[in-house]
Amino acid sequence: MTPPIVKRFLITLDRHKLLALASFGLVVGVSGVVALKPPPEPIYRAMGTLALNSAPPSFSTTGQQIQEQGKQFTKELLLADNLIQTVAAQVNEQPQELRQKANVRLPEEDDPPIIGVLYTDDNPQEAAKVVEALQTAMVEQSRLINTARLRATIDSIGQRLPAVSKELREAEQNLEKYNRTEGPVLFAAQDGTLVNSITASQQQQRQLQLTIEGIEAQMRSIQSKLGLTPEQAYASSALSADPIIANLRGQILQTETQIEILSKNLRPEHPQMVDLRKQQQSYNDLLRQRAAEVIGGAGVAAPL
């Protein structure tokens, strides 16, 4: 006797036999298609490395700047259009396809100074060939860029050289002049002579200052006694020292004496009295004229 569960399975199978056959056929068809599909072709990645050369130590700011510029690489610089076109022509590849398959890996801040050059292709020999061509072109590109930067720096230095040379010559001349003028003073300071000279000069300066203060005190005393300013006293001294003025004063005094004597016996309108007054007037005019010449310097000295 057939078990109930088997009977139910046979009834269900008879009812859905078409759906089961269709599912079985679909599974078998898909499996056949998958089995007939060829496996994907392998993709090869070739990789090369470029090491940054360590430049010798530089002791100038310009040298350090050139070295720093030589280390500045970017992906756009390493895969520039002219480089891609040159390599594409060498390996018989389209520039656009070559750019899509090529890549570079730049070092991070703490990584060793190594640049990775990568290229993917289904042919390993072709991939290695392209990587080698890329490396060679990148080295040449770096050399050309660094050479151009160096030439630009040299041209800039050459333009500044005349001005720098002029400043150097002026500095040398100033140094030579300083050594001529200040060298003896420096040597004297080293052996103590300068210190002694400065001390003696200071003492002499204090003595002169005391002398000047004494003279100024005497001048103030004389000025208070005479009632004249220093300028007036100086002018009076100059007038007194002039021989012509002294002679005119003597003649004026003599004329005044004669007038005083004759006035006791003669009237003022007497001819002799008139002549004496005319002489007195002439002497006074000559005295004023000479005094003006002495005060004004007479054209040969500074005016008082």
Disulfide bonds with the S-S distance in Angstrom:
none
